[in-house]
Amino acid sequence: MDKVTPLEADILEFIASDGCTDGAFDHLALRLFAHQYASSAPYRNFCQQRGATVRNVRSWSDIPAVPIDAFKVMELRCEPPAATERVFMTSGTTRGGTRGRHFHPRLDVYDLSMRRNFARRFMRGADRLSMGILFPDETAMPNSSLAHYLALAKSVFGSDGSRYFMTSQGMDLAGLRQALETAERSGEPYALLGASYSFVHLVDALRAEGKVFRLPPGSLVLDTGGYKGQSREMPAETFYADISQALGVPRTHCINMYGMTELSTQFYDEGNAVVPSVKSGPHWIRSRLVDPVTGQRVPPGARGILVHCDLANFNSVTTILTEDVGLEAEGGFLLLGRAEGVEAKGCSLAVEEFVRAAAA
């Protein structure tokens, strides 16, 4: 594997630190902006169209946010293609199946970002836990960032006996039941991780069998990714109540991870006893709420579209305009759902603006 560049080495050191000042975050964000501005012609054209250059962008919140759908219409990269790069692709469940692509020449930064954040936000002081994974592995889904994320969780934080329960034929319910029964008898905490839709299928199957588990104290659940047409959708209150009832895991230990293919860093909550729960990230990612039409920050207390500035995104763009509606909350933000109506139209206009500017 190619060696990391000096800039990547500084990003790795930044992620490995225990925190940062506002000034330190701005300093590295502006270095990354200058690098991406110089190395990516589509991004540079977009920034110039917005009147943003390395001379007048003064802080992370000044960096122009690229709409997330831009990853579907063009390659956003600083380094040229290489045989060893990893390409993570979106699910393609929207917009006619077009899939966004995020190019990673190396996974050193992505992997450290995941490990540092996961250890602090999910493991809750444990070094390793016995884990069950409710998602296909990387062999089945080599372009899935979630498959890679869960493979890291299992290999770095999973104890002996941790395993996948998704096969090409679907969920291995018999094997999963046996693992849950073993965990229930052992008294050792157990962690179940996977896509949100997988938990819907699991709860449905257990309910049909009249089966209820009481996993040992300290057991954890992590869900992510929503439903994506793979199961019926349900309100968060119902979803976490059903999981807690079926597995005997308190809702304070049912954690949701909010992430996306276009980012290299994930957000977590502290459990879902109350929904919506407050999401927050580590010191190398920051968020703001904007009006998607103007790109300007919304007033305090107003809902807006989430923009994330992720310093682990060294090869694409640090700053992304999502299609997720949020509201500022103490310690982070509340995730309110996908943009609709005027907000969705604003996001679409932002994509059109990016495409026109990038192609200029």
Helices and strands as residue ranges (DSSP letters): H 6-16, H 22-39, H 41-49, G 60-62, E 66-67, H 70-73, E 86-89, G 95-97, E 101-104, H 108-121, E 130-134, H 145-152, I 153-157, E 163-164, E 166-167, E 170-171, H 173-186, E 190-195, H 196-209, E 220-224, H 236-247, G 251-253, E 254-258, E 267-268, E 278-279, E 285-290, E 304-310, E 319-329, E 332-338, H 342-359
